[in-house]
Structure formats: structure tokens, C-alpha cells
């Protein structure tokens, strides 16, 4: 059985049960590990990691207030749920505060366990 929870965020305030920007499916009861995490599974889990993006973006904006652009990072998820193969694809923010902060954050993320390693996931951040 799966229950869907809708979450709406306003300036750090989280309201549950209204129309939302993201839908998170939480499994209840005994669930079996998926064969591998899909891109949709990873995207849904990233909603809960939004604070990491915001923190890194704000940290970079303090050093370079007028900066804007796109950062594309690629990673995969091991069967254990830990991230692996983390690489910066775009060169626009290579070796910047934003790149270093987000790379460190991604290294610490964990996802649902699966039987096999996920396919590469492209994470695009724009600011």
C-alpha cells in the first residue's frame, strides 16, 4: 500500500495536505527492494534534499552576489543507497564554492536501497 503526501513550502514553512510542487510516495508495511532506483525515484527523494541546494546557492551568492548560471552534476546510487560516480559535467562552476559545497552534499546523501546500482542521474541547478 502507498500513501501520497503533498507538501507545499513557503519561506521555510511546510504545509502538508495541500496542492504541492512535489509529491512524495511513502511506502508503508513490508516493501521489497526495487531492482534499481529509477530517475523518478531519485527525483522524488531529492525533494527532501532541497535545503542542501539552497544552502550551497546562498553560500556561493555571498562570495559572488551577481553570479548566475547552470551547474550540471552527475551521480549514481549504489545498491546500499549511497551516492557514487559523482562528477561535475558543466565547467561553468568548476572549483567554485557552489561546486564544492554541492559535491560534498551529494557525497553524503543516501537513498532507498535497491538490488542494482542506478543509472547515472543528471542533477541540474540553475541560479
N, C-alpha and C positions, 0 to 999 in steps of 0.2 A: 504494500500500500504506500502511496506517496501523497504527501500533503504539500500544497503550494502556498508559500507565504509571499506576499507582496510587500516591498519596503520602499518608502519614499523618504528622501533625505533633504532637509533644509538647513543649511548652515550648521551642520553637526547634530541637528535634531533628527532622530529617526522615528518615523511613524509607521507602524505595522498595520496592514489590513486595508490600505487604500490602493488605488491605482499607482503603479510604480514605474520606475525606469528599468528595473530588472526584476526577474522572477527567479527565485531560488527554490529548487525542489529538494526537500529534506526527506531521506528515506527513514521510515520507522519500522521497527521489527527486524527480523533477521534478513539481511541482504547479502547477496553473493557479490564477490568482486567482479567488476566488468572485465572483459577480455583485455581491453585497453581503454584509456580515457580518450574521449573524442574531443575535438576542438570546442564543441558546445559545453561539455563537462568542465573543461578548463575555463572557458569564458564565464560560466556561471559561478565558479569558485572565485574568480578574480574580482567579482563584485564586492566580496568581503575583504579584499586587499586594497581597496581604493585609497585608504589612508596612507599607505606606503607611497603611492603615486603623488598624492597631494604634498606629503612631507618633502619628497625629493624635489618636486617642482618649486616649492616655496624656498627651499634651501638654495637652489640654483638662482632663483629670481633675486635673492638678497645680494648675490655677488654680481649678477648681470641683469638689472631690472628691465632692460629694453629687449632682451633676447626673446626670440620666438623661433619656432621650427618644429621638426618632427624627429622623434627618436624611434628607431625600429630595433627591437631586441628579439632574438630567437632563443627558445629553450625547449626542452623536452621534459617529461616526467617519468622517472624510474618506476618500476613496479612497487617499490616501497613508498611511493608518494613524494619523494624528494626530487627537486629540480636538478637537471643535468644539461650538459652541452649548451651552456649559456654563452651567447655571442652577441655582440653589437653589430648589426647588419649595416645600419646607416653610419656615415662618417661625420655627419654634421655636429654631433655632440661627443665625439670620441675623446676620452680622457678629460671630460668635464665633471663638475660636481654632480650634475644630473645623471650622467652615465654611471659614475662610480657609486652613487647612492642607490640607484635603481638596480644595478648589478648585485650589490650587497643584499638588497631586499629580496630579489628573486632567488638568490642562493639560500636564503632562509625559509622560503615558502615550502609548505607541504600540501599535498593534495590527497584525494582518496586513493587507496591502494588499488592496484589492478594486476592482472596476470602478466601483462606485457608492457614494455616501455611504450609511451605515447609517440605519436608522430611529432615532428617539430611544430611548435606553436609560435606564430609571429605576434608580438606584442607591440602595437603602435601607440605612441603617446605624442600628442600634439599640444603645443602651448605657444 
